[in-house]
């Protein structure tokens, strides 16, 4: 996730009774898709009810997740959702948000470390260019499975052979990393 410069401030988004969202920074109406894109780019925003000035960011972010999930690109397994719902009203409920935030931060760090390890494993070697190209192909393939990828633009559509080749290449890269670790 890209981070914006420290000088960037939180963008205030006003939500009106007619459910329209107004970006006070750009002085324009936006959609939930715009907010999802802002989130992906690391842009900080706060959504407030235009009439009461109440902070409704949580509700809007939850709405974005619901829309992403309804597009058929589900990320949250049913069992996870059931467990999450079961935690409401439980004595441990207060601990769940902190735990989930820490888990997601750890997941992101691990993802970045893996990416760096793969890139660094082949630096200054004849395989550097091949590894770089393979990493780009891998990222393109994973991009197709990220929420927000428009329907019909999947990089793997009708390209089963290419996906199989990527999987085989990823397996070979993992083996090389394992050998380097030994």
C-alpha positions in Angstrom: 0.0 0.0 0.0 1.4 3.4 -1.0 1.7 5.9 1.7 1.2 9.6 1.1 3.6 12.3 2.3 3.4 13.3 5.9 2.1 16.7 4.8 -1.1 15.2 3.4 -4.0 15.6 5.8 -7.1 13.6 6.3 -9.6 14.3 3.5 -13.1 15.1 4.8 -15.9 13.3 2.9 -19.4 14.5 3.6 -22.3 12.1 3.2 -25.7 13.7 2.5 -29.1 12.4 3.3 -29.5 11.4 -0.4 -26.5 9.1 0.1 -24.2 11.2 -2.1 -20.6 11.5 -1.0 -18.9 14.9 -1.3 -15.1 15.2 -1.3 -14.3 18.5 0.3 -10.7 18.4 -0.9 -11.6 18.1 -4.6 -15.0 19.8 -4.3 -16.6 17.0 -6.2 -19.1 14.2 -5.6 -17.6 10.8 -5.5 -18.6 7.2 -5.2 -17.8 4.3 -2.9 -15.4 3.1 -5.6 -13.5 6.3 -5.3 -13.2 5.8 -1.6 -12.0 2.2 -2.1 -9.4 3.5 -4.5 -8.3 6.1 -1.9 -8.0 3.4 0.7 -5.9 1.2 -1.7 -3.6 4.2 -2.3 -3.1 4.8 1.4 -5.0 8.1 1.4 -6.5 8.9 4.8 -10.1 10.1 4.9 -12.9 10.6 7.3 -16.6 10.4 6.3 -19.0 12.6 8.3 -22.7 12.9 8.1 -23.3 16.3 6.5 -26.2 17.2 8.7 -25.0 16.0 12.2 -21.2 16.0 11.5 -21.1 12.5 13.1 -18.1 10.4 12.1 -19.6 7.5 10.0 -16.3 6.3 8.5 -16.7 2.8 10.0 -20.1 2.4 8.5 -19.0 3.5 5.0 -15.9 1.2 5.1 -18.1 -1.7 6.1 -20.4 -0.8 3.2 -17.4 -0.8 0.8 -16.4 -4.3 2.0 -20.0 -5.5 1.6 -20.1 -4.2 -2.0 -16.7 -5.8 -2.8 -17.8 -9.1 -1.4 -21.1 -9.0 -3.4 -19.2 -8.6 -6.6 -18.2 -12.2 -6.4 -14.6 -11.6 -5.3 -15.0 -12.7 -1.8 -12.1 -12.5 0.6 -13.8 -13.2 3.8 -14.5 -16.9 4.3 -18.0 -17.9 5.7 -16.4 -19.6 8.7 -14.5 -16.4 9.5 -17.6 -14.3 9.3 -19.5 -16.7 11.5 -16.8 -16.6 14.1 -16.6 -12.8 13.9 -20.4 -12.5 14.4 -20.2 -14.9 17.3 -17.7 -12.6 19.0 -20.3 -9.7 19.2 -21.5 -9.5 22.8 -18.7 -11.9 24.0 -16.5 -10.8 26.8 -13.5 -10.8 24.4 -15.2 -8.5 21.9 -13.1 -5.5 23.0 -9.9 -7.4 22.1 -10.9 -8.5 18.6 -10.3 -5.1 16.8 -6.7 -4.8 18.1 -6.0 -8.5 17.3 -7.3 -8.1 13.8 -5.3 -5.0 13.2 -2.1 -6.6 14.5 -2.8 -9.7 12.4 -3.3 -7.7 9.2 -0.2 -5.6 9.9 1.8 -8.8 10.3 0.3 -10.2 7.1 1.3 -7.1 5.2 4.9 -7.2 6.6 5.3 -10.8 5.7 4.1 -10.1 2.2 6.6 -7.3 1.8 9.4 -9.4 3.3 8.6 -12.2 0.9 8.6 -9.8 -2.0 11.9 -8.3 -0.9 13.5 -11.7 -0.4 12.5 -12.9 -3.8 13.8 -9.7 -5.4 17.0 -9.7 -3.3 17.7 -13.4 -3.8 18.7 -12.8 -7.4 20.2 -9.3 -7.1 23.7 -9.1 -8.8 23.3 -12.5 -10.4 22.5 -13.7 -13.9 19.0 -14.6 -12.8 18.2 -11.0 -11.7 16.4 -10.0 -14.9 14.5 -13.3 -15.0 13.4 -13.0 -11.4 12.3 -9.4 -12.0 10.2 -10.4 -15.0 8.8 -13.4 -13.1 7.9 -11.2 -10.2 6.1 -8.8 -12.5 4.1 -11.7 -14.0 3.3 -13.0 -10.5 2.1 -9.5 -9.4 0.0 -9.2 -12.6 -1.6 -12.5 -11.9 -2.3 -11.7 -8.2 -3.7 -8.3 -9.3 -6.5 -10.1 -11.2 -7.7 -11.7 -7.9 -7.7 -8.4 -5.9 -11.1 -6.8 -5.2 -11.8 -3.9 -7.5 -10.5 -5.6 -10.7 -13.2 -4.9 -13.2 -15.0 -8.0 -14.5 -13.7 -9.3 -17.8 -10.2 -8.0 -17.2 -8.8 -11.0 -15.3 -5.3 -11.7 -16.4 -6.0 -15.4 -16.2 -9.1 -15.4 -18.4 -8.5 -18.2 -21.0 -4.9 -18.5 -20.0 -4.8 -21.6 -17.9 -1.4 -22.5 -19.4 0.0 -19.1 -18.3 -1.3 -19.6 -14.8 0.2 -23.1 -14.6 3.5 -21.7 -15.8 3.4 -19.0 -13.2 2.7 -21.6 -10.5 5.6 -23.7 -11.7 7.9 -20.7 -11.7 6.8 -19.7 -8.3 7.6 -23.2 -7.1 11.0 -23.1 -8.6 11.6 -19.7 -6.9 10.6 -21.1 -3.6 13.0 -24.0 -4.0 15.8 -21.6 -4.8 15.0 -19.4 -1.7 14.9 -22.5 0.4 18.4 -23.5 -0.9 19.7 -20.0 -0.2 18.4 -20.2 3.4 20.2 -23.4 4.1 
